[in-house]
Amino acid sequence: MKIGVFDPYLDSLSGGEKYILTAASCLSKKHEVFIFWDDEKILNNARKKFDLDLSKVRVTSNIFSPKVPLGKRFIKSKSYDSILFLSDGSLPVLGCKLYVHFQFPVDWVKEKFSTRLKIRRAKKVICNSKFTKEHIDQKFRINSIVLYPPVDDFPKSRQKENIVLSVGRYGKLANGTSFKKQEFMIEAFKKLLKQGITEWRFFLVISFAKNNLRDVERLKKQIKGYPIEIFENLNLTKLKEIYQKSKIYWHAAGFGENLGANPELAEHFGITTVEAMKNGLVPVVIRAGGQKEIITDKKDGFLWDKEKQLIFFTKELIKNEDLLTNMARQAIKNSARFSQKVFCKQMNEVFIK
């Protein structure tokens, strides 16, 4: 089978791109797989960032470029058996089987007859979480399927240190705050210190584009004089090292936002939360979005709604070593369901049925 794959955000090489490229890698074991992109360096960059086997995946000219007329796109798509399309809310009309993937709710898309017609032409609609599925199904009046993102297994963790960790891309929202709420977490950790917590550090691992450099510089000023460190655009090896030595994981995307009106501002799944669990970190994460599907509250982590709960649960783990150890073991055990092996099996089954 000849399969094409398109992701409009491919050059950002974030969590969604790892999902799509892992799907391409899985499918390439049994099929011919092509990535629609106009820069052949993209696969080499992805290999370095994600440590994926993309040896059988090829890059081909991007038929989804705005420069390509719709008629030409339709004709060129006929040479493929299927195309996996990561949607940013848009939906193409193709001359082959279409598989649409949603990474987040697209509540801003206007309900039109043409939109409903396009989505019904899709062979399958795939979502990355039940949270995303709920919004997509309601929006388009369909019944999509959920394929959870693949998360790498990690080698056994080294000696742990007293580190609270948060990992995420820095992105600015229209209201001036950041999507992952790095500024909020810095202030929360300062409050934790004021409540008598000593000998603990907060590590922020941040990936960002050049246009966010000034924002990151402001974060550096915010942490001055505190046991807080910022790590910028780390490679996979360095990131794994930090995961391995940390004990507690924080995530706050969606805090302070009107998620009823803007559900896309919550974390759509939470790959870094699962990565943390696989490394034996205990997650203390916001009760929003896909995080609720990952964490079993008070079993393998804590879910919180308010800042004071984030601080309280973190203090409980810091002061009770047995609680921290037991929850870390449970986190490792429960994270096994989000594996690359499970993902590849499910993705291949979707394209066979």
C-alpha positions, 0 to 999 in steps of 0.5 A: 500500500502507498501511504502519504502523511501530512502534518502542517506543523512538521517543522516545529518537531513537537509532541504532535509531530512525534505522533505523526512521524511514529505513525509513519515509521510504524506504517513504513515497515509494511507499506510505502510511506511518503511525507509531504514536505518541501525540505528533505532535511526534515527527516534527518532533524526528526531522527535526531530529535526523536530517535525514530527509525525513519529509514524507509520513509521518504520525503516528497513534494508537498501537495498541501502547500498553498501554492498547489491548486486544489485540482492538482492536489486532487489529481496527485492524491490519486496516486496514493492508496491512503493519506494520513492528514493531521488537521488544524481544522481544515479538511482536504478533498482527495482522490484516495482514502483519507484518514484524519487525525486531530491533536486538539479540539477545533471548536472555532471551525464553523459548522457548514454543510461542506465541512460535514460532507468532507469529514464524512468522506474520511475513512477514519477520524483518529484522536489522540485522547478521549478529551479530544474525541469528545470535542471532535465528535460533538463538533462534527457529529461523528464517532472517532477512534482514540489512539493514544500517543506512543511514549518511549520506554526509558532505561532504569533511572539513575540515583534520584535527586530532590528535583521537581521537573516540568518539560514543555514548549514555550508558547505565548497565548493572546492573553499574554500568558504562556500555554504551559504556564511556566511563569505560574509554576515558577511562582508556585515553587517560590511559595513552596520554598516559603513554606519551609521546603529546603534542599529541593530544586525546580528544573524547567526544560523549555523548547522554543522558537527564536521569536520567544527568546525575549520571553525566555529571558524574562523567565530567567530574570524571574528565577534569579536568586532561587534554586530554579534552573532553566534548560533550553532546547535540549537534545533527547540524551540530555532530556533523558538524563534530567528525567532519570534524576528527578522525583516529582513532575509538574504540569499546569497547561490550562490553569486560569483559562476558561476551558469551557469556552476554549478547550484547546488551551488545556493539554490535549493529552500529556506526553511529557507526563507519561514520559515522567511516569516511565522514569519514576516521577510522581506527577502532580498535574492539573485536573484538565484535558487529557491529564485526567486519562493518564493519572489515577488520582492519589494512586500514581499521581495527584490531580489539582484544581487550585494552586494551593492544592499543587503546593499541598500535594507536592509537600506531602510527597516531599515530606513522606518518602514512602508515599513518594516511593510507592506512587513512583512504582505505581506510575511506572507500572501504569505508564506501560499502556502508552507504549510504541509497541501498542501504538504501532499495532493499533495504527497498522490495524486502522489502515488494514480495516 
